[in-house]
Amino acid sequence: MTPLVTAAVLLAAVTHASWNAIAHRITDKLTGFALISGGGLLIGLALTPFAAFPAAEAWPYLFFSAAVHIAYYALLMRSFQLGDFGQAYPIARGSAPLVVTVLAAVFAHEVPDGWAAAGVAVSCAGLTGVALWGLRGRRPDWAAIGAALATGLTIAAYTVLDGLGVRAAGSPLGYIAWLMAVQGTVLPLYAISRWRGRTLRKLRPYAGLGLLGAALSVAAYALVLWAQTRAALAPIAALRESSVKSGSRGNCLTAQHA
């Protein structure tokens, strides 16, 4: 974790929290995620001519990750629908680093040393504290908590898949471009099939906000993928979840304007 890698992951954390806050601000969750996913598709296609084509070894990881990302979007939408952002966001993001540590040890043979393991543990403990603070004075919404935990498992799964995939790809930019292009087709097509002739009417009011969210989403994950080619997966996953602090602030601002 060089200073440059650390700075890249922290910047990714801020941009990631920002696009999640944008997604939460769009009342119709399918509209918001269709715009963000579809915007990612357009950005990915625009990047492909300028990036090296990923190596053949990377494509199984890329396709599997795209499927997990789609499940992640579906579960995140469900989490936002069932519980408030301040509760769902820290649970979803905070449950991932510990699972990433285990999966990285098994599949990437990255066993953290004492300091790295302590850092992951401190991160998970802090994120758990944020989630519990969000529950103070209220009865737990177990359906929302369950959806958020399932979201966290998908985060851990695609983090490890993409960490292995981007290392095999030979081009972080090529990998993110094609990942966005592959995964970005499903949600927009599903939304269009649901809306039929109402698509433009649904998208128009939030088009600018949704496309901004898409740009932030692609930038955040591109930074993480680049970092994963230069450092171990578990510390990057733990550091990235500092986005929960920014995400919680975003929720406060959203609540004030609701």
PLY file of the C-alpha trace (Angstrom):
ply
format ascii 1.0
element vertex 258
property float x
property float y
property float z
element edge 257
property int vertex1
property int vertex2
end_header
0.00 0.00 0.00
2.16 2.84 -1.31
1.04 6.44 -0.76
-0.16 6.60 -4.39
-2.27 3.45 -4.03
-3.66 4.67 -0.71
-4.61 8.02 -2.23
-6.30 6.31 -5.19
-8.40 4.07 -2.92
-9.41 6.99 -0.67
-10.48 8.98 -3.73
-12.43 5.93 -4.89
-14.14 5.80 -1.48
-15.35 9.39 -1.80
-16.61 8.96 -5.36
-18.26 5.66 -4.47
-20.15 7.19 -1.56
-21.19 10.04 -3.83
-22.79 7.85 -6.48
-24.58 5.81 -3.81
-25.97 9.04 -2.37
-27.12 10.06 -5.87
-28.82 6.68 -6.31
-30.61 7.18 -3.01
-31.80 10.67 -3.97
-33.62 9.34 -7.05
-36.97 8.26 -5.63
-37.70 5.56 -8.22
-34.86 3.12 -7.58
-35.25 1.29 -10.88
-34.96 4.61 -12.72
-31.87 5.57 -10.77
-30.05 2.29 -11.22
-31.08 1.97 -14.87
-29.53 5.40 -15.53
-26.37 4.61 -13.58
-25.97 1.18 -15.14
-26.83 2.42 -18.64
-24.47 5.37 -18.24
-21.74 2.93 -17.25
-22.47 0.96 -20.43
-22.02 4.11 -22.56
-18.80 5.08 -20.77
-17.44 1.55 -21.11
-18.16 1.46 -24.84
-16.54 4.89 -25.25
-13.37 3.66 -23.50
-12.94 0.40 -25.42
-11.20 1.94 -28.49
-8.55 3.49 -26.22
-7.78 0.45 -24.06
-6.04 -2.85 -24.68
-8.36 -5.82 -25.09
-8.33 -7.94 -21.91
-6.36 -11.19 -22.10
-8.35 -14.39 -22.59
-7.65 -15.52 -19.01
-9.55 -12.53 -17.66
-12.87 -13.12 -19.39
-14.27 -15.88 -17.11
-13.69 -13.57 -14.13
-15.23 -10.65 -16.03
-18.42 -12.48 -17.01
-18.89 -14.00 -13.56
-18.25 -10.61 -11.95
-20.79 -8.94 -14.27
-23.44 -11.41 -13.08
-22.54 -10.74 -9.43
-22.65 -6.98 -10.06
-26.19 -7.29 -11.41
-27.19 -9.20 -8.27
-25.49 -6.45 -6.25
-27.54 -3.74 -7.95
-30.76 -5.69 -7.34
-29.95 -6.25 -3.67
-28.83 -2.66 -3.17
-32.11 -1.41 -4.63
-33.94 -3.74 -2.28
-31.90 -2.52 0.69
-32.71 1.11 -0.11
-36.40 0.26 -0.45
-36.59 -1.64 2.84
-34.41 0.51 5.09
-32.98 3.99 5.24
-29.65 4.78 3.60
-27.87 5.46 6.90
-28.64 1.91 8.03
-28.32 -0.07 4.79
-25.12 1.57 3.49
-22.77 0.83 6.44
-24.09 -2.72 6.83
-23.70 -3.51 3.12
-20.23 -1.97 2.86
-19.05 -2.93 6.33
-19.72 -6.66 6.05
-17.53 -7.03 2.95
-13.87 -6.58 4.10
-13.80 -9.59 6.43
-15.28 -11.85 3.72
-12.80 -10.45 1.18
-9.96 -11.32 3.55
-11.10 -14.95 3.73
-11.77 -15.27 -0.02
-8.47 -13.60 -0.92
-6.60 -16.03 1.33
-8.31 -19.02 -0.31
-8.34 -17.96 -3.98
-5.52 -15.41 -4.30
-3.25 -16.93 -1.62
-2.99 -13.54 0.07
-2.76 -14.17 3.80
-2.47 -10.82 5.58
0.32 -10.22 8.04
-0.37 -9.03 11.57
-0.61 -5.34 10.75
-2.85 -5.87 7.72
-5.12 -8.24 9.65
-5.34 -5.72 12.49
-6.25 -2.98 10.01
-9.04 -5.08 8.51
-10.33 -5.94 11.99
-10.34 -2.30 13.07
-12.13 -1.30 9.86
-14.82 -3.97 10.34
-15.26 -3.04 14.00
-15.63 0.64 13.12
-18.12 -0.05 10.35
-20.12 -2.29 12.67
-20.21 0.59 15.14
-21.54 2.94 12.44
-24.30 0.45 11.61
-25.25 -0.01 15.28
-25.26 3.76 15.80
-27.72 4.04 12.94
-30.03 1.61 14.77
-30.02 3.47 18.09
-33.45 4.02 19.58
-35.20 1.89 16.93
-36.21 -1.71 16.53
-34.04 -3.49 13.94
-35.64 -3.99 10.54
-34.47 -7.55 9.97
-35.61 -7.66 6.33
-33.54 -4.56 5.55
-30.57 -5.88 7.52
-30.75 -9.22 5.70
-30.83 -7.50 2.30
-27.89 -5.30 3.29
-25.86 -8.32 4.48
-26.61 -10.15 1.22
-25.45 -7.01 -0.61
-22.22 -7.17 1.38
-21.62 -10.76 0.26
-21.97 -9.76 -3.39
-19.52 -6.89 -2.79
-16.97 -9.35 -1.38
-17.52 -11.78 -4.27
-17.05 -9.24 -7.06
-14.11 -7.62 -5.26
-12.15 -10.87 -5.34
-13.33 -11.84 -8.83
-12.30 -8.49 -10.24
-9.04 -8.45 -8.33
-8.07 -11.74 -9.98
-9.57 -10.72 -13.33
-7.85 -7.35 -13.63
-4.50 -8.92 -12.80
-5.02 -11.47 -15.56
-6.32 -8.88 -18.04
-3.04 -7.03 -18.57
-4.96 -3.73 -18.83
-6.95 -2.23 -15.94
-8.58 0.26 -18.33
-9.56 -2.48 -20.76
-10.99 -4.59 -17.96
-13.15 -1.80 -16.49
-14.33 -0.74 -19.95
-15.53 -4.21 -20.92
-16.91 -4.94 -17.44
-19.09 -1.82 -17.66
-20.13 -2.70 -21.22
-21.13 -6.26 -20.30
-22.91 -5.63 -17.01
-24.52 -2.36 -18.13
-26.99 -3.94 -20.55
-29.20 -5.91 -18.18
-30.82 -3.30 -15.93
-31.64 -0.82 -18.74
-33.19 -3.61 -20.84
-35.20 -4.83 -17.85
-36.39 -1.28 -17.12
-37.41 -0.69 -20.75
-39.36 -3.95 -20.77
-41.17 -2.84 -17.60
-41.92 0.70 -18.75
-42.68 0.03 -22.44
-43.79 3.37 -23.89
-43.08 5.32 -20.68
-39.27 5.01 -20.82
-38.41 8.60 -21.78
-40.95 9.99 -19.34
-39.36 7.94 -16.55
-35.76 8.81 -17.37
-35.95 12.46 -18.40
-36.40 14.08 -14.92
-33.31 12.34 -13.52
-31.12 11.94 -16.62
-28.45 14.44 -15.60
-28.24 13.20 -12.02
-28.17 9.56 -13.10
-25.42 10.08 -15.67
-23.35 11.95 -13.08
-23.79 8.93 -10.80
-22.65 6.66 -13.65
-19.47 8.69 -14.21
-18.67 8.64 -10.49
-19.37 4.90 -10.31
-17.04 4.08 -13.20
-14.30 6.37 -11.89
-14.52 4.90 -8.38
-14.26 1.32 -9.54
-11.54 2.05 -12.10
-9.40 3.45 -9.28
-10.04 0.35 -7.16
-9.19 -2.00 -10.03
-5.95 -0.15 -10.71
-5.07 -0.37 -7.00
-5.79 -4.12 -6.99
-3.01 -4.64 -9.53
-0.53 -3.07 -7.11
-1.55 -4.22 -3.63
-3.29 -7.04 -1.78
-7.09 -7.28 -2.01
-8.05 -7.27 1.68
-6.36 -3.98 2.73
-7.78 -2.24 -0.35
-11.28 -3.52 0.48
-10.97 -2.31 4.07
-9.63 1.12 3.11
-12.29 1.59 0.43
-15.02 1.19 3.04
-14.05 4.52 4.54
-16.72 5.57 2.01
-19.26 4.75 4.73
-18.40 7.99 6.54
-19.06 10.06 3.43
-22.13 7.96 2.68
-23.59 8.61 6.10
-23.08 12.36 5.62
-24.79 12.10 2.26
-27.75 10.50 3.97
-28.02 13.39 6.41
-28.11 15.87 3.52
-30.68 13.74 1.71
-32.87 13.56 4.79
-32.76 17.34 5.19
-34.09 17.79 1.64
-36.61 14.94 1.68
0 1
1 2
2 3
3 4
4 5
5 6
6 7
7 8
8 9
9 10
10 11
11 12
12 13
13 14
14 15
15 16
16 17
17 18
18 19
19 20
20 21
21 22
22 23
23 24
24 25
25 26
26 27
27 28
28 29
29 30
30 31
31 32
32 33
33 34
34 35
35 36
36 37
37 38
38 39
39 40
40 41
41 42
42 43
43 44
44 45
45 46
46 47
47 48
48 49
49 50
50 51
51 52
52 53
53 54
54 55
55 56
56 57
57 58
58 59
59 60
60 61
61 62
62 63
63 64
64 65
65 66
66 67
67 68
68 69
69 70
70 71
71 72
72 73
73 74
74 75
75 76
76 77
77 78
78 79
79 80
80 81
81 82
82 83
83 84
84 85
85 86
86 87
87 88
88 89
89 90
90 91
91 92
92 93
93 94
94 95
95 96
96 97
97 98
98 99
99 100
100 101
101 102
102 103
103 104
104 105
105 106
106 107
107 108
108 109
109 110
110 111
111 112
112 113
113 114
114 115
115 116
116 117
117 118
118 119
119 120
120 121
121 122
122 123
123 124
124 125
125 126
126 127
127 128
128 129
129 130
130 131
131 132
132 133
133 134
134 135
135 136
136 137
137 138
138 139
139 140
140 141
141 142
142 143
143 144
144 145
145 146
146 147
147 148
148 149
149 150
150 151
151 152
152 153
153 154
154 155
155 156
156 157
157 158
158 159
159 160
160 161
161 162
162 163
163 164
164 165
165 166
166 167
167 168
168 169
169 170
170 171
171 172
172 173
173 174
174 175
175 176
176 177
177 178
178 179
179 180
180 181
181 182
182 183
183 184
184 185
185 186
186 187
187 188
188 189
189 190
190 191
191 192
192 193
193 194
194 195
195 196
196 197
197 198
198 199
199 200
200 201
201 202
202 203
203 204
204 205
205 206
206 207
207 208
208 209
209 210
210 211
211 212
212 213
213 214
214 215
215 216
216 217
217 218
218 219
219 220
220 221
221 222
222 223
223 224
224 225
225 226
226 227
227 228
228 229
229 230
230 231
231 232
232 233
233 234
234 235
235 236
236 237
237 238
238 239
239 240
240 241
241 242
242 243
243 244
244 245
245 246
246 247
247 248
248 249
249 250
250 251
251 252
252 253
253 254
254 255
255 256
256 257
